[in-house]
């Protein structure tokens, strides 16, 4: 994978699970789902359309720090919206720039307006580190004269 390469290979390595809640679900339900599925964010869907995204960060900043009850607060009140999305053809570098510029951690991926996955900053960093390790391995082999 190259920084200029698409994020499609990242999506292919992932489980394909993209968790979601509705705007009327409680924040408690959303956090319980995140914990159960071991994810840091869920898409908020209304009539099969992405209307927002809710993350552990939203919970910490908009519920806990404000003394609100997670069982009494609907997801719609704390979700981030509108949602920035990408396509599988976006490059790793483009996605990193979007994440950095917008101070977000998750990017839903749409192909022909259909949700095909979600990539996190962790997914992108792991792809970059993997590529760097591969480059180092090739350079070491070249320097030592051993085949790769």
C-alpha positions as CSV (number, residue, x, y, z in Angstrom):
1,X,0.0,0.0,0.0
2,X,1.3,3.4,-0.9
3,X,0.2,6.8,0.5
4,X,-0.9,7.5,-3.0
5,X,-2.7,4.2,-3.2
6,X,-6.5,3.9,-2.6
7,X,-8.0,2.9,0.7
8,X,-9.7,-0.1,-1.0
9,X,-7.1,-2.6,0.4
10,X,-7.7,-1.3,3.9
11,X,-11.5,-1.9,3.5
12,X,-10.9,-5.4,2.2
13,X,-8.9,-6.3,5.3
14,X,-11.6,-5.1,7.7
15,X,-14.5,-7.2,8.9
16,X,-17.0,-5.2,7.0
17,X,-19.0,-4.4,10.2
18,X,-20.2,-0.9,10.3
19,X,-22.3,-0.2,13.4
20,X,-25.2,2.1,13.4
21,X,-27.8,3.6,15.6
22,X,-30.8,5.9,15.0
23,X,-31.1,9.5,16.0
24,X,-33.7,8.5,18.6
25,X,-31.7,5.8,20.3
26,X,-30.3,6.7,23.7
27,X,-26.6,7.6,24.0
28,X,-26.5,4.7,26.5
29,X,-27.6,2.3,23.8
30,X,-24.9,3.7,21.4
31,X,-22.1,3.4,24.0
32,X,-23.2,-0.1,24.9
33,X,-23.1,-1.1,21.2
34,X,-19.6,0.5,20.8
35,X,-18.4,-1.4,23.8
36,X,-19.9,-4.7,22.6
37,X,-18.5,-4.4,19.1
38,X,-15.2,-2.8,20.3
39,X,-15.5,0.2,18.0
40,X,-15.0,3.9,18.7
41,X,-17.9,5.3,16.6
42,X,-21.2,4.5,15.1
43,X,-23.0,5.9,12.1
44,X,-26.4,7.5,12.8
45,X,-28.9,6.4,10.2
46,X,-32.4,7.6,9.4
47,X,-34.3,5.9,6.7
48,X,-31.0,4.3,5.5
49,X,-29.3,7.6,5.1
50,X,-26.3,8.8,7.1
51,X,-27.4,11.7,9.2
52,X,-24.6,11.8,11.7
53,X,-21.8,10.0,13.4
54,X,-21.5,9.5,17.2
55,X,-18.2,8.6,18.9
56,X,-16.8,8.0,22.3
57,X,-15.4,11.5,22.1
58,X,-18.9,13.0,21.5
59,X,-20.0,11.0,24.6
60,X,-17.2,12.3,26.8
61,X,-17.5,15.9,25.7
62,X,-21.3,16.3,25.3
63,X,-22.7,14.0,27.9
64,X,-20.2,13.2,30.7
65,X,-18.6,16.7,30.9
66,X,-22.0,18.4,30.8
67,X,-23.5,16.2,33.5
68,X,-26.1,14.7,31.3
69,X,-27.7,11.3,31.6
70,X,-26.7,8.9,28.8
71,X,-30.0,7.0,29.3
72,X,-32.1,10.1,28.8
73,X,-30.1,11.8,26.0
74,X,-31.0,10.9,22.4
75,X,-28.1,10.3,20.0
76,X,-29.4,13.2,17.8
77,X,-28.4,15.7,20.5
78,X,-24.7,14.8,20.6
79,X,-24.0,13.3,17.1
80,X,-21.7,15.1,14.7
81,X,-23.3,16.2,11.5
82,X,-22.9,16.6,8.6
83,X,-20.7,13.6,8.1
84,X,-17.6,13.8,5.9
85,X,-17.4,10.8,3.7
86,X,-14.9,9.4,1.2
87,X,-14.9,6.8,-1.6
88,X,-12.8,3.6,-1.8
89,X,-10.7,5.5,-4.5
90,X,-9.5,8.1,-2.1
91,X,-5.9,7.7,-1.2
92,X,-4.5,7.1,2.2
93,X,-2.8,10.5,2.0
94,X,-6.1,12.2,1.1
95,X,-7.9,10.5,4.0
96,X,-5.1,11.5,6.4
97,X,-5.4,15.1,5.3
98,X,-9.2,15.1,5.7
99,X,-8.9,13.6,9.1
100,X,-6.3,16.1,10.1
101,X,-8.0,19.1,8.6
102,X,-11.4,18.3,10.2
103,X,-10.1,17.0,13.6
104,X,-12.0,13.7,13.2
105,X,-11.1,10.1,13.7
106,X,-13.5,8.1,11.4
107,X,-14.5,8.4,7.7
108,X,-17.4,6.5,6.3
109,X,-16.8,5.1,2.9
110,X,-19.4,5.3,0.2
111,X,-19.4,3.7,-3.3
112,X,-22.1,4.9,-5.6
113,X,-24.0,6.3,-2.6
114,X,-23.9,2.9,-0.8
115,X,-22.1,2.5,2.5
116,X,-19.2,0.0,2.0
117,X,-17.2,0.6,5.2
118,X,-15.6,3.0,7.6
119,X,-11.9,3.8,8.1
120,X,-10.4,5.1,11.2
121,X,-7.2,7.1,11.8
122,X,-5.8,3.9,13.3
123,X,-6.5,2.0,10.1
124,X,-4.7,4.7,8.1
125,X,-1.7,4.9,10.5
126,X,-1.4,1.0,10.4
127,X,-1.4,1.1,6.6
128,X,1.4,3.7,6.6
129,X,3.5,1.8,9.1
130,X,3.1,-1.4,7.1
131,X,4.3,0.4,4.0
132,X,7.2,1.9,5.8
133,X,8.2,-1.5,7.2
134,X,8.0,-3.0,3.7
135,X,10.2,-0.2,2.2
136,X,12.8,-0.7,5.0
137,X,12.8,-4.5,4.4
138,X,13.4,-3.9,0.6
139,X,16.2,-1.4,1.3
140,X,17.9,-3.6,3.8
141,X,17.8,-6.5,1.3
142,X,19.1,-4.2,-1.5
143,X,22.0,-3.0,0.7
144,X,22.9,-6.5,1.9
145,X,22.5,-8.0,-1.6
146,X,20.0,-10.6,-0.5
147,X,16.9,-11.2,-2.6
148,X,13.5,-10.0,-1.3
